[in-house]
Amino acid sequence: MDRITAARVFIETVERGSATAAAEALDMSRAMASRYIASIEDWSGTRLLHRTTRRLSLTSAGERVLELCKEMVRIADTVSEVAADAATPRGRLRVTAPTILADALLVPLLAEFARDYPRIKVDVLISDRPVDLVQDRIDVAIRIANNLDPSLIGRRLGTCQSQLYAAPAYLDARGRPVSVDDLREHQCLTYTNLGGAEWTLQDGHIQVSIPVAGSFETNDTVALRRAAIAGMGIATLPRFAAEHDLRDGRLETVLAQWQPETLGIHALYVSRRHLPMAARVLIDFLGKSIET
């Protein structure tokens, strides 16, 4: 018979004064409780209880066995708690992500993640520059790219589709391009980490690369979006970052039929073997939450 259960029955019998009361407390039959008590006495090889019609008391051996049973139950409960904690994602995660993704997509998702996994603390390093995952102790890097570091393990979370956007006030003043060649005559806001002064656009199977120029260049995609909203020119922005501005009239789509290259959204990490459980949970959550 299960010795931990037998120990619990013995403890309850002593504390409640009868096997019947112990059986009720442990939701078992009196006959089963009596068998557990008998098994404890069989294992110890001696009588543990004095039984009379009015009361029940411990023998000297029973007093020693009672303390051992309490210790057995305490250890069993501790092991169960440790196993439950091990199965519960917890701990601190260091995550890095580019500014536009963090601002428009990641932070709102992390708010939902925190409600589902309150024992996981996420420390987010926001940077558009490549980060050394080992040196900076990063557990997971979220990146928008098609060319990934081959030394890292990557999981695709979704896709990033982009579009050309500009503020209506800018387009009213400078005119709306009707062809990609018209972009040469416009203020084009460029992102130094992707393409710079040359944009590659695609319409179906037709792909063109066109040189662009303007008075504003930045390595921060959030600043690029704000410059476009301020009417400084035309910018390439992820659709997920511009959808609210488009809906609210702060931005307008430019040359809708021409699409910049579609990029993948990836979770990158150093090792499958040493990836924390909390990181696995976060990656799975983002994979289900980010629209493809």
Backbone bond lengths (Angstrom), bond angles and torsions (degrees), N, CA, C in turn:
res aa  C-N    CA-C-N  psi(-1)  N-CA   C-N-CA  omega(-1)  CA-C   N-CA-C  phi
1 M - - - 1.462 - - 1.533 109.58 -
2 D 1.308 116.01 159.76 1.460 122.00 -178.99 1.529 109.60 -66.20
3 R 1.327 116.67 115.32 1.465 120.11 -175.06 1.528 112.56 -70.32
4 I 1.335 117.33 -30.37 1.473 119.20 178.47 1.524 109.36 -67.91
5 T 1.334 116.36 -43.37 1.468 119.29 177.18 1.523 110.29 -64.17
6 A 1.330 116.45 -41.52 1.467 120.06 177.79 1.526 110.62 -59.81
7 A 1.338 116.65 -40.24 1.463 120.46 178.40 1.522 110.74 -63.76
8 R 1.324 116.95 -40.78 1.465 120.52 178.35 1.533 110.24 -63.15
9 V 1.325 116.80 -42.84 1.464 120.80 179.99 1.524 110.03 -62.95
10 F 1.322 116.74 -42.87 1.467 120.29 -179.62 1.529 110.66 -62.56
11 I 1.318 116.81 -44.58 1.469 121.02 179.38 1.526 110.58 -61.23
12 E 1.342 116.44 -48.01 1.457 120.38 -179.33 1.530 111.06 -63.50
13 T 1.317 117.43 -38.42 1.466 120.95 -179.93 1.520 110.59 -62.16
14 V 1.343 115.98 -44.60 1.461 119.93 179.54 1.523 110.47 -66.21
15 E 1.332 117.65 -45.67 1.460 120.62 -174.78 1.528 112.25 -71.10
16 R 1.340 117.22 -32.23 1.470 120.55 -177.07 1.531 112.64 -96.79
17 G 1.312 116.31 -11.69 1.465 119.76 173.12 1.503 115.64 90.32
18 S 1.341 118.24 -2.29 1.465 119.20 177.89 1.517 109.95 -163.18
19 A 1.336 115.43 155.32 1.468 120.91 176.41 1.520 110.44 -68.27
20 T 1.333 116.79 -31.07 1.471 120.05 179.24 1.521 110.74 -63.81
21 A 1.325 117.15 -45.93 1.476 120.99 178.86 1.527 110.61 -65.58
22 A 1.328 116.91 -38.37 1.469 120.36 177.89 1.519 110.72 -63.96
23 A 1.327 116.39 -41.62 1.470 120.75 -179.93 1.518 110.76 -62.23
24 E 1.337 116.46 -41.92 1.468 119.82 178.86 1.522 110.81 -64.31
25 A 1.333 117.05 -41.89 1.465 120.95 -178.96 1.527 111.83 -65.91
26 L 1.327 117.04 -33.25 1.469 121.30 -176.69 1.516 112.42 -99.32
27 D 1.332 117.50 5.47 1.464 123.21 176.52 1.532 111.69 57.80
28 M 1.362 114.52 54.39 1.467 119.93 175.17 1.522 108.22 -142.24
29 S 1.302 116.79 168.71 1.453 120.26 -179.89 1.525 110.73 -73.78
30 R 1.357 115.81 157.25 1.457 119.14 178.05 1.522 110.32 -64.38
31 A 1.331 116.76 -36.38 1.464 120.27 179.73 1.529 110.83 -62.34
32 M 1.337 117.08 -41.09 1.462 120.91 178.81 1.527 110.63 -66.29
33 A 1.334 116.87 -41.20 1.467 120.22 178.64 1.528 110.16 -62.40
34 S 1.320 116.67 -40.64 1.463 120.16 178.89 1.521 111.16 -64.49
35 R 1.326 117.19 -38.16 1.465 119.56 178.18 1.524 111.04 -64.62
36 Y 1.346 116.80 -38.03 1.466 119.54 177.83 1.531 110.68 -64.74
37 I 1.337 116.92 -41.20 1.462 120.02 177.95 1.525 109.97 -62.59
38 A 1.323 116.13 -42.49 1.468 119.98 179.29 1.522 110.91 -63.28
39 S 1.349 116.45 -37.16 1.463 119.00 -179.24 1.529 110.80 -67.23
40 I 1.344 117.56 -36.37 1.461 120.58 177.08 1.535 109.78 -62.82
41 E 1.323 117.09 -42.90 1.466 120.20 179.32 1.525 110.78 -67.68
42 D 1.327 117.18 -35.91 1.466 119.66 177.09 1.525 110.44 -64.03
43 W 1.355 116.60 -43.52 1.466 119.65 -178.61 1.528 111.45 -66.10
44 S 1.345 115.87 -37.02 1.469 118.92 -178.19 1.528 111.77 -82.15
45 G 1.341 116.67 -18.63 1.464 120.56 177.44 1.507 114.27 74.86
46 T 1.328 117.96 21.28 1.457 120.72 -179.62 1.521 110.05 -158.03
47 R 1.335 116.33 163.90 1.462 120.86 176.93 1.527 109.24 -73.64
48 L 1.327 115.11 134.65 1.466 120.54 -178.02 1.520 112.54 -108.95
49 L 1.341 117.72 -19.98 1.458 121.24 -175.01 1.526 110.74 -129.69
50 H 1.345 115.11 138.60 1.453 121.34 166.77 1.521 106.81 -91.41
51 R 1.333 117.14 125.25 1.455 120.61 -177.40 1.522 109.14 -116.59
52 T 1.336 115.44 129.85 1.463 121.39 171.61 1.521 106.78 -130.37
53 T 1.315 117.00 175.46 1.471 120.18 179.85 1.527 111.42 -68.92
54 R 1.320 117.83 -21.04 1.468 120.51 -175.23 1.523 113.64 -107.07
55 R 1.304 116.73 -31.73 1.464 117.44 -174.38 1.524 111.13 -148.75
56 L 1.353 113.31 165.91 1.468 121.97 179.68 1.518 106.89 -129.56
57 S 1.326 116.50 134.09 1.470 119.73 179.37 1.518 109.80 -139.74
58 L 1.316 114.82 163.23 1.459 121.57 -176.74 1.522 110.70 -88.21
59 T 1.320 115.69 142.72 1.457 120.28 166.39 1.524 107.75 -78.08
60 S 1.327 116.56 172.18 1.464 119.02 177.75 1.526 110.58 -62.24
61 A 1.346 117.03 -37.44 1.472 120.44 176.19 1.531 109.83 -66.72
62 G 1.348 115.53 -37.07 1.462 119.64 179.65 1.509 112.55 -62.96
63 E 1.341 116.07 -35.17 1.468 119.15 178.44 1.522 110.74 -63.52
64 R 1.336 116.73 -41.75 1.469 119.66 179.09 1.529 110.93 -68.52
65 V 1.340 116.61 -40.75 1.467 120.72 -179.96 1.526 110.61 -66.56
66 L 1.325 117.19 -35.34 1.469 120.04 178.44 1.525 110.71 -59.69
67 E 1.327 116.75 -44.30 1.456 119.17 179.09 1.523 111.51 -64.89
68 L 1.334 115.89 -38.13 1.473 119.22 176.86 1.523 111.14 -65.41
69 C 1.331 117.07 -39.77 1.471 120.29 178.46 1.525 111.27 -63.63
70 K 1.329 116.88 -40.75 1.470 120.19 177.87 1.526 110.73 -62.56
71 E 1.335 116.32 -39.24 1.455 119.85 179.03 1.523 110.69 -67.94
72 M 1.347 117.56 -40.03 1.466 121.31 177.28 1.523 111.03 -59.66
73 V 1.326 116.19 -45.78 1.467 120.69 -178.69 1.524 110.24 -66.24
74 R 1.340 116.25 -40.96 1.470 119.25 179.59 1.527 110.76 -61.26
75 I 1.331 116.62 -44.74 1.470 120.35 179.52 1.524 110.75 -64.83
76 A 1.339 117.08 -43.14 1.468 120.63 179.97 1.524 111.07 -61.59
77 D 1.341 116.91 -41.34 1.468 120.31 179.66 1.525 110.56 -67.65
78 T 1.321 117.27 -37.85 1.465 120.62 178.70 1.519 111.23 -64.58
79 V 1.343 115.86 -43.92 1.470 119.71 177.99 1.519 110.42 -61.20
80 S 1.322 117.29 -40.71 1.470 120.48 179.34 1.519 111.24 -64.04
81 E 1.336 116.53 -39.52 1.467 120.54 178.65 1.528 111.13 -65.36
82 V 1.341 115.96 -41.99 1.468 119.92 179.07 1.527 110.31 -63.18
83 A 1.340 116.27 -43.30 1.471 120.09 179.34 1.519 110.91 -63.52
84 A 1.339 116.93 -39.10 1.468 120.05 178.92 1.520 111.05 -66.28
85 D 1.353 116.36 -40.49 1.462 119.98 178.33 1.523 111.22 -64.79
86 A 1.339 116.41 -38.97 1.467 120.16 -179.46 1.522 111.19 -64.35
87 A 1.324 116.04 -30.22 1.467 120.20 -179.27 1.524 112.35 -85.92
88 T 1.339 116.96 -6.86 1.461 121.33 -179.55 1.520 109.38 -100.43
89 P 1.328 118.61 118.12 1.471 119.73 179.80 1.521 110.69 -59.75
90 R 1.326 115.62 130.11 1.456 120.47 -179.87 1.515 109.03 -155.04
91 G 1.314 116.27 171.32 1.453 120.72 175.97 1.515 112.64 111.42
92 R 1.326 114.74 -174.41 1.471 121.83 -176.95 1.517 109.60 -109.06
93 L 1.325 115.79 132.56 1.465 122.05 178.03 1.517 109.78 -115.83
94 R 1.321 116.21 134.56 1.463 120.95 172.40 1.522 107.57 -102.16
95 V 1.317 115.33 119.94 1.458 122.66 -175.91 1.521 108.54 -124.68
96 T 1.321 116.53 140.33 1.463 119.97 174.21 1.518 109.44 -120.61
97 A 1.334 115.57 146.72 1.465 121.18 -178.30 1.520 109.12 -155.02
98 P 1.341 117.66 152.90 1.467 120.51 176.22 1.522 110.80 -69.23
99 T 1.325 115.16 157.23 1.464 120.21 -172.01 1.524 113.03 -60.31
100 I 1.322 118.22 -45.57 1.461 120.48 -174.85 1.521 110.74 -66.56
101 L 1.328 116.50 -37.56 1.463 120.75 179.43 1.525 110.18 -70.38
102 A 1.324 116.59 -43.06 1.466 120.09 178.97 1.522 110.78 -63.39
103 D 1.331 116.76 -44.50 1.457 121.28 -175.35 1.524 111.96 -67.85
104 A 1.322 117.46 -45.57 1.460 120.71 -171.69 1.520 114.15 -92.65
105 L 1.322 117.90 -25.48 1.462 119.63 -169.93 1.523 113.26 -128.82
106 L 1.335 117.04 -51.09 1.461 119.61 -169.85 1.523 112.94 -68.77
107 V 1.332 117.95 -47.69 1.461 120.08 -176.36 1.532 111.85 -60.79
108 P 1.334 120.02 -45.50 1.474 118.87 175.10 1.528 113.10 -59.20
109 L 1.329 117.19 -37.24 1.464 119.84 178.38 1.523 111.13 -69.89
110 L 1.328 117.13 -36.36 1.465 120.17 179.10 1.531 111.35 -66.48
111 A 1.318 117.05 -29.28 1.463 119.81 175.88 1.527 110.13 -64.08
112 E 1.319 116.40 -41.19 1.463 120.95 176.37 1.529 111.01 -68.55
113 F 1.334 115.92 -40.39 1.462 121.20 179.08 1.532 111.03 -61.02
114 A 1.324 116.52 -39.98 1.463 120.91 -179.17 1.521 111.45 -64.23
115 R 1.321 117.48 -33.32 1.460 119.89 177.44 1.524 111.22 -69.05
116 D 1.341 115.89 -36.42 1.466 119.91 -179.20 1.523 112.66 -79.30
117 Y 1.342 116.68 -30.82 1.469 121.32 -176.13 1.532 109.63 -131.24
118 P 1.322 116.78 73.12 1.479 119.92 -174.79 1.525 113.61 -66.27
119 R 1.339 119.06 -16.02 1.460 120.33 -178.19 1.529 112.48 -89.87
120 I 1.321 117.13 0.04 1.464 121.03 176.88 1.529 108.78 -103.96
121 K 1.326 116.05 124.41 1.463 121.27 175.79 1.518 108.52 -103.29
122 V 1.318 116.52 125.49 1.459 121.72 -178.06 1.519 109.59 -106.31
123 D 1.324 115.10 120.41 1.466 123.22 177.95 1.529 106.65 -103.11
124 V 1.332 117.19 111.11 1.463 121.89 -172.41 1.529 110.70 -101.70
125 L 1.318 115.17 122.41 1.465 122.30 172.96 1.524 107.23 -100.40
126 I 1.327 116.65 113.32 1.466 121.10 -176.63 1.519 108.98 -96.75
127 S 1.320 115.30 120.52 1.461 120.04 -178.36 1.515 109.80 -161.84
128 D 1.335 115.37 137.20 1.461 119.91 174.57 1.524 111.43 -86.53
129 R 1.311 117.48 -8.81 1.462 120.95 179.73 1.523 110.39 -88.05
130 P 1.329 117.53 150.43 1.468 120.06 175.90 1.525 110.55 -59.40
131 V 1.329 116.12 139.32 1.454 122.40 -178.65 1.521 108.66 -117.40
132 D 1.337 116.68 137.47 1.452 121.40 175.80 1.527 107.97 -78.24
133 L 1.337 117.30 109.91 1.456 121.01 -173.60 1.522 112.41 -63.39
134 V 1.329 117.01 -35.77 1.457 120.41 -178.63 1.526 110.46 -74.53
135 Q 1.329 116.09 -50.76 1.468 120.62 -177.18 1.523 111.90 -63.15
136 D 1.327 116.85 -39.45 1.461 120.97 -177.52 1.529 112.88 -93.22
137 R 1.339 116.79 7.89 1.465 123.06 176.97 1.531 111.62 53.61
138 I 1.329 114.95 47.86 1.450 121.59 179.46 1.527 109.59 -91.56
139 D 1.325 116.28 129.34 1.466 120.13 177.01 1.525 111.72 -81.36
140 V 1.337 116.18 -43.72 1.466 121.18 -177.27 1.523 109.40 -140.15
141 A 1.333 116.01 130.67 1.467 121.27 173.78 1.523 108.14 -110.19
142 I 1.321 116.60 127.40 1.465 121.58 175.42 1.521 106.99 -99.81
143 R 1.324 116.37 121.54 1.458 120.00 -175.24 1.524 111.06 -132.30
144 I 1.340 114.24 147.41 1.470 121.74 173.43 1.515 106.87 -105.33
145 A 1.311 117.09 105.99 1.469 120.81 -175.37 1.520 109.44 -170.67
146 N 1.333 114.48 160.99 1.465 120.56 171.34 1.516 111.73 -107.70
147 N 1.325 117.00 -25.80 1.462 121.77 177.80 1.519 108.73 -101.67
148 L 1.336 115.77 106.72 1.454 121.06 -174.43 1.519 110.87 -101.89
149 D 1.324 115.52 156.51 1.457 122.10 175.93 1.529 108.71 -64.82
150 P 1.336 118.20 116.54 1.470 120.09 -176.88 1.522 113.99 -65.71
151 S 1.321 118.01 -14.96 1.460 120.24 179.35 1.528 112.30 -81.68
152 L 1.336 116.80 -7.61 1.457 121.27 -178.83 1.522 110.99 -108.28
153 I 1.308 115.89 156.84 1.458 122.21 175.30 1.513 107.69 -94.12
154 G 1.322 116.86 132.01 1.452 120.48 -176.48 1.514 113.04 -124.29
155 R 1.319 115.63 144.54 1.465 122.15 172.09 1.520 108.32 -125.62
156 R 1.303 116.64 125.98 1.462 120.85 -179.82 1.529 109.79 -74.42
157 L 1.324 115.66 125.70 1.455 121.73 -179.55 1.525 112.60 -98.52
158 G 1.320 116.39 -26.17 1.454 120.48 -177.55 1.509 110.16 172.75
159 T 1.319 116.43 -166.03 1.464 121.50 179.82 1.517 110.26 -123.17
160 C 1.315 114.01 152.66 1.467 121.17 177.95 1.527 108.20 -117.23
161 Q 1.316 116.20 107.40 1.462 121.54 176.37 1.523 108.54 -98.26
162 S 1.319 115.66 135.78 1.461 120.96 -177.00 1.522 111.22 -115.98
163 Q 1.312 115.31 170.13 1.452 122.31 -177.92 1.527 108.35 -153.99
164 L 1.342 116.02 159.60 1.461 120.26 173.35 1.523 108.69 -86.92
165 Y 1.351 115.18 134.15 1.464 120.67 -178.23 1.526 110.07 -135.54
166 A 1.329 113.81 154.40 1.470 120.52 172.72 1.517 108.17 -155.06
167 A 1.320 116.02 159.34 1.463 120.62 177.28 1.528 109.64 -72.79
168 P 1.333 118.20 141.45 1.473 120.29 177.71 1.523 112.89 -53.96
169 A 1.339 117.41 -36.51 1.466 119.50 -178.99 1.520 110.72 -64.34
170 Y 1.339 117.60 -39.33 1.467 120.45 177.63 1.523 110.18 -64.04
171 L 1.332 117.64 -45.68 1.466 121.04 -177.74 1.529 111.50 -67.62
172 D 1.332 116.47 -34.48 1.475 118.84 176.55 1.520 110.34 -64.15
173 A 1.324 116.50 -37.08 1.462 120.32 -177.22 1.524 112.48 -80.02
174 R 1.349 118.09 -38.21 1.462 121.38 -173.43 1.523 114.46 -104.61
175 G 1.328 116.68 -8.89 1.462 120.01 -178.37 1.525 110.68 92.53
176 R 1.332 115.48 155.86 1.457 121.84 -178.40 1.526 109.71 -99.06
177 P 1.333 117.42 124.15 1.469 119.54 179.19 1.525 110.83 -60.40
178 V 1.332 115.29 140.91 1.470 119.94 175.88 1.519 111.11 -112.06
179 S 1.339 117.62 -11.31 1.452 122.15 176.43 1.518 108.57 -144.04
180 V 1.330 115.86 162.19 1.466 118.98 -179.74 1.523 110.93 -63.63
181 D 1.343 117.91 -29.40 1.468 120.07 178.98 1.522 111.70 -64.04
182 D 1.334 116.61 -27.19 1.466 119.65 178.93 1.529 112.34 -64.53
183 L 1.334 116.77 -21.13 1.467 119.82 -179.79 1.525 111.88 -62.55
184 R 1.343 117.15 -24.54 1.464 121.00 179.52 1.526 111.30 -61.98
185 E 1.327 116.51 -25.55 1.463 120.98 -176.11 1.528 112.06 -96.37
186 H 1.316 116.88 5.65 1.467 119.86 -175.90 1.523 112.15 -113.48
187 Q 1.315 114.30 160.25 1.452 121.15 170.80 1.535 107.49 -75.84
188 C 1.308 116.47 112.25 1.461 121.13 -179.64 1.525 108.81 -109.48
189 L 1.296 116.26 124.06 1.459 122.95 -176.76 1.524 108.25 -87.43
190 T 1.294 117.12 120.28 1.469 119.73 -169.73 1.529 112.05 -110.21
191 Y 1.319 113.15 149.19 1.464 123.17 179.61 1.520 107.36 -108.35
192 T 1.320 116.08 116.01 1.466 120.04 -170.62 1.524 113.22 -64.96
193 N 1.356 117.78 -26.08 1.459 120.18 -176.69 1.519 113.64 -84.16
194 L 1.323 117.58 -4.03 1.460 119.56 -177.38 1.531 109.90 -150.25
195 G 1.316 115.47 100.18 1.459 119.61 174.13 1.503 114.91 88.29
196 G 1.323 117.07 -40.56 1.455 119.97 179.91 1.518 112.00 59.37
197 A 1.320 116.81 -124.05 1.468 121.87 -173.63 1.521 113.24 -86.71
198 E 1.322 118.46 12.02 1.472 120.84 175.90 1.520 108.82 -134.38
199 W 1.342 115.59 126.67 1.452 120.93 179.18 1.529 109.30 -107.13
200 T 1.327 115.25 134.63 1.455 121.45 174.28 1.518 107.95 -105.84
201 L 1.335 115.15 121.37 1.458 121.18 -176.04 1.520 109.59 -125.66
202 Q 1.349 115.37 153.07 1.456 119.86 -176.71 1.519 110.35 -134.92
203 D 1.344 114.60 136.02 1.460 122.24 173.99 1.523 106.42 -124.70
204 G 1.331 116.17 98.35 1.463 119.16 -174.57 1.516 110.04 66.04
205 H 1.350 115.68 -121.47 1.458 120.28 179.69 1.524 112.44 -93.05
206 I 1.326 116.96 -0.32 1.468 120.97 -179.25 1.524 109.03 -93.73
207 Q 1.314 115.96 127.58 1.465 121.20 179.35 1.513 109.86 -127.03
208 V 1.323 115.72 134.22 1.460 119.88 179.06 1.520 109.36 -132.65
209 S 1.313 115.92 150.27 1.466 122.36 171.88 1.512 107.18 -116.67
210 I 1.311 115.64 126.98 1.465 118.97 -174.06 1.528 109.82 -130.27
211 P 1.334 117.08 131.70 1.468 119.67 176.73 1.523 110.10 -71.17
212 V 1.331 115.74 138.62 1.465 120.85 179.77 1.525 108.36 -130.51
213 A 1.322 115.43 159.82 1.464 120.25 -179.56 1.522 108.59 -149.51
214 G 1.313 115.12 155.26 1.455 120.49 177.77 1.502 110.00 -169.97
215 S 1.314 115.43 -178.97 1.459 121.01 -176.04 1.522 112.87 -96.85
216 F 1.351 116.63 6.49 1.462 119.24 -177.80 1.522 109.59 -138.41
217 E 1.343 115.39 129.97 1.458 121.81 176.32 1.524 107.86 -140.71
218 T 1.326 117.48 142.29 1.463 119.85 -177.50 1.528 110.43 -152.04
219 N 1.330 114.48 158.56 1.468 120.13 173.32 1.527 111.11 -102.97
220 D 1.331 117.04 12.64 1.464 123.41 -178.17 1.522 108.67 -118.97
221 T 1.324 117.24 115.30 1.466 120.14 -175.20 1.523 112.23 -70.98
222 V 1.328 118.01 -28.18 1.462 119.38 175.98 1.524 110.11 -67.32
223 A 1.326 116.82 -40.64 1.464 120.37 175.98 1.524 110.75 -64.27
224 L 1.338 116.85 -35.34 1.470 121.03 177.50 1.528 110.40 -62.29
225 R 1.303 116.63 -44.42 1.479 120.92 178.14 1.527 110.53 -62.37
226 R 1.316 116.69 -44.15 1.465 119.48 -178.67 1.526 111.67 -65.50
227 A 1.324 116.04 -35.60 1.464 119.41 177.98 1.521 110.41 -65.59
228 A 1.337 116.34 -39.00 1.468 119.35 177.94 1.524 110.39 -65.14
229 I 1.310 117.99 -43.18 1.464 121.40 179.12 1.525 110.52 -63.36
230 A 1.338 116.66 -34.27 1.469 120.94 -179.58 1.523 112.96 -74.28
231 G 1.337 117.12 -4.07 1.461 119.91 176.87 1.508 114.40 86.51
232 M 1.344 117.61 22.99 1.452 120.31 -177.79 1.525 113.09 -82.46
233 G 1.340 117.58 -14.86 1.456 119.20 178.83 1.517 112.46 156.17
234 I 1.341 115.16 -160.95 1.464 122.81 -177.09 1.533 108.63 -99.79
235 A 1.325 115.67 135.97 1.467 120.41 -177.92 1.523 110.43 -132.11
236 T 1.324 115.39 152.35 1.465 122.28 170.52 1.529 107.73 -93.58
237 L 1.331 116.18 120.53 1.451 121.17 -177.24 1.530 110.52 -134.52
238 P 1.330 117.90 148.90 1.464 119.80 172.49 1.526 110.39 -61.66
239 R 1.310 115.66 142.92 1.465 119.03 179.50 1.518 112.29 -61.17
240 F 1.348 116.60 -37.25 1.463 118.03 -178.35 1.524 111.52 -65.28
241 A 1.344 117.69 -23.94 1.463 120.90 -179.45 1.522 112.14 -86.24
242 A 1.326 117.42 -20.84 1.466 120.54 -173.74 1.526 113.55 -108.72
243 E 1.335 117.76 -5.64 1.463 119.39 -171.76 1.526 112.87 -61.33
244 H 1.343 117.33 -39.86 1.465 118.82 179.44 1.529 111.24 -70.59
245 D 1.330 117.28 -37.71 1.463 120.59 177.53 1.523 110.90 -65.71
246 L 1.315 116.33 -36.66 1.468 120.73 178.03 1.527 110.20 -66.68
247 R 1.324 116.10 -45.23 1.459 120.66 -179.26 1.525 112.33 -64.94
248 D 1.352 116.13 -36.49 1.464 120.26 -176.92 1.520 113.19 -89.80
249 G 1.334 117.60 1.50 1.459 120.94 174.85 1.505 115.19 85.48
250 R 1.316 118.10 8.69 1.465 119.34 178.24 1.518 111.85 -78.70
251 L 1.329 116.32 -26.99 1.460 121.81 177.35 1.520 109.84 -130.13
252 E 1.340 113.79 159.84 1.468 121.60 179.01 1.522 107.65 -134.58
253 T 1.322 116.19 142.59 1.458 120.37 178.91 1.522 110.45 -71.17
254 V 1.318 115.98 138.61 1.465 122.73 178.64 1.532 108.11 -115.84
255 L 1.334 116.33 132.96 1.470 121.90 178.79 1.531 110.84 46.93
256 A 1.329 115.66 62.41 1.460 121.90 -171.44 1.527 113.13 -57.63
257 Q 1.344 116.77 -28.05 1.475 118.73 -177.24 1.527 112.52 -76.94
258 W 1.344 117.36 -14.23 1.470 121.28 -178.43 1.529 109.55 -100.85
259 Q 1.336 115.33 124.22 1.462 121.04 -175.25 1.528 111.05 -114.75
260 P 1.321 117.52 131.44 1.463 119.18 167.69 1.530 109.66 -65.40
261 E 1.297 116.55 167.42 1.459 121.40 -177.89 1.538 111.16 -59.75
262 T 1.332 115.16 135.34 1.463 120.39 174.78 1.527 109.18 -77.56
263 L 1.322 116.38 130.63 1.459 121.88 -178.02 1.516 110.77 -112.95
264 G 1.301 116.23 157.02 1.451 120.83 176.35 1.515 111.73 -90.00
265 I 1.328 115.96 147.81 1.464 121.89 171.52 1.525 106.08 -102.79
266 H 1.328 116.14 120.47 1.463 120.46 -172.19 1.529 111.41 -125.89
267 A 1.326 114.92 148.69 1.461 122.26 166.50 1.520 107.17 -100.72
268 L 1.326 116.73 124.99 1.461 122.11 -177.93 1.534 109.57 -115.86
269 Y 1.325 115.82 141.61 1.463 120.43 177.48 1.516 108.79 -151.80
270 V 1.322 115.97 168.07 1.460 120.66 -169.77 1.519 112.92 -83.76
271 S 1.344 117.74 -42.48 1.461 120.53 -171.49 1.516 111.35 -146.04
272 R 1.318 116.78 133.10 1.459 120.40 173.68 1.527 111.29 -66.67
273 R 1.328 115.89 -40.67 1.458 120.63 -173.97 1.520 111.60 -64.74
274 H 1.330 117.35 -38.49 1.461 120.65 -174.46 1.522 113.04 -104.43
275 L 1.326 117.08 15.25 1.463 119.84 179.08 1.528 109.15 -73.07
276 P 1.342 118.55 122.42 1.469 120.42 -179.29 1.522 111.69 -60.24
277 M 1.346 115.34 150.94 1.457 119.29 177.76 1.526 111.31 -58.20
278 A 1.335 116.31 -37.98 1.464 119.66 179.60 1.518 110.97 -61.26
279 A 1.341 117.16 -36.98 1.463 120.97 178.57 1.530 110.45 -67.59
280 R 1.323 116.99 -40.12 1.469 120.33 177.79 1.525 110.72 -61.18
281 V 1.328 114.98 -42.80 1.467 119.85 179.69 1.526 110.51 -63.18
282 L 1.342 117.26 -43.50 1.462 120.47 179.65 1.522 111.22 -63.60
283 I 1.323 117.52 -44.64 1.466 121.00 -179.33 1.520 110.63 -62.31
284 D 1.334 116.85 -43.01 1.462 120.22 177.94 1.527 110.67 -62.64
285 F 1.333 116.35 -41.29 1.457 120.85 179.30 1.523 111.30 -62.22
286 L 1.332 116.96 -46.70 1.463 120.47 -179.56 1.523 111.07 -66.27
287 G 1.336 116.82 -36.81 1.457 119.82 178.79 1.512 112.34 -62.24
288 K 1.353 116.80 -33.77 1.456 120.47 178.63 1.533 112.77 -82.26
289 S 1.339 115.67 -24.30 1.472 120.02 -172.04 1.517 114.29 -93.40
290 I 1.343 116.90 -31.63 1.460 119.59 -177.57 1.514 109.81 -80.33
291 E 1.295 117.04 125.61 1.475 121.15 -178.70 1.514 110.08 -71.61
292 T 1.322 115.20 140.32 1.471 120.55 178.40 1.509 110.31 -96.04
